[in-house]
Amino acid sequence: MLFLTRILPSFLVAWLLTFTLASLFHSQYVVNQLVNVGVVVEFADRVNLTLEDWLGLLPTYGAIIALALTIAFLVTWFINKKLKAHSTGLFVIAGIAAFATALIAIESIMNITIIAGARGWGFYLQLVAGAIGGYAFAKLIKVFENIKLN
């Protein structure tokens, strides 16, 4: 019951938030690179690109993020049993580590950065998405813990 009532809902919300931020950061990084070389990008085009990227990245990058966060949060769950006082910080670090590991591993294996928004300073924005996801997961676990199910 713990898994279905507390862990899974927390994970799904944290994953969705994390993926949405990572996709948003990716899209805006790419648009910014276009603007830097003189391409005029209207606001409506930015919004369209962002929504299309979200849908387009969901099956691949979304799955990679889900797998990376699952592994990172699972390891952190066991570490957290010994260090409960630092649970939020541990999950923030886990989110950062999940993204860093996934992005570096993909680049090492494929010898290319497949997420264009993870190049240059965009890499750090992806880590921010992971940190926010870890923070959200840690806080949501506590929220669902306090909800009493009948």
C-alpha positions, -999 to 999 in steps of 0.1 A, spaced: 0 0 0 29 24 8 40 22 -28 6 29 -43 -5 56 -19 27 75 -13 56 66 -35 40 62 -69 19 94 -68 49 114 -55 71 100 -82 47 106 -110 41 142 -101 78 148 -95 87 131 -128 61 151 -148 74 184 -133 110 174 -139 104 164 -175 83 195 -182 110 218 -169 138 199 -187 118 201 -220 110 238 -214 147 245 -207 157 226 -238 133 244 -260 142 279 -248 179 271 -250 175 261 -286 154 292 -294 180 314 -276 208 299 -298 187 308 -329 181 343 -317 219 347 -311 226 341 -348 200 366 -359 168 345 -364 137 363 -353 115 341 -332 80 354 -324 64 346 -290 38 324 -306 66 304 -323 83 300 -290 51 286 -274 45 263 -304 80 250 -304 79 244 -266 46 224 -269 59 204 -298 91 197 -281 72 185 -249 52 161 -270 81 150 -292 105 144 -263 80 126 -240 85 91 -253 123 92 -254 137 118 -231 107 114 -208 115 77 -205 152 84 -199 144 108 -172 119 84 -156 145 56 -155 173 79 -142 151 93 -115 138 59 -105 174 46 -100 185 78 -82 155 80 -59 156 43 -51 193 45 -40 185 77 -21 155 60 -4 178 35 13 204 62 22 176 83 35 167 56 61 200 64 79 200 102 73 163 113 77 173 148 88 187 155 54 161 139 32 152 169 11 188 177 3 195 140 -5 167 139 -30 178 172 -46 213 158 -50 198 125 -64 179 145 -91 210 164 -101 230 131 -102 203 114 -122 205 141 -149 243 144 -149 247 106 -152 221 102 -179 233 131 -201 270 122 -197 263 85 -203 243 92 -235 270 115 -248 297 90 -240 279 61 -256 266 79 -287 294 105 -290 268 132 -295 246 154 -273 212 142 -284 194 168 -263 204 201 -280 193 220 -250 219 202 -228 248 218 -246 269 246 -229 250 263 -201 219 243 -211 235 213 -194 232 232 -161 196 240 -167 189 203 -171 206 197 -137 183 224 -123 153 205 -136 167 174 -118 172 193 -86 136 207 -87 123 172 -93 142 158 -64 129 186 -42 94 180 -53 96 143 -47 110 148 -11 82 172 -3 54 152 -19 65 121 0 59 140 32 26 154 20 13 120 11 26 106 43 4 130 62 -28 122 43 -47 95 62 -65 71 39 -97 55 52 
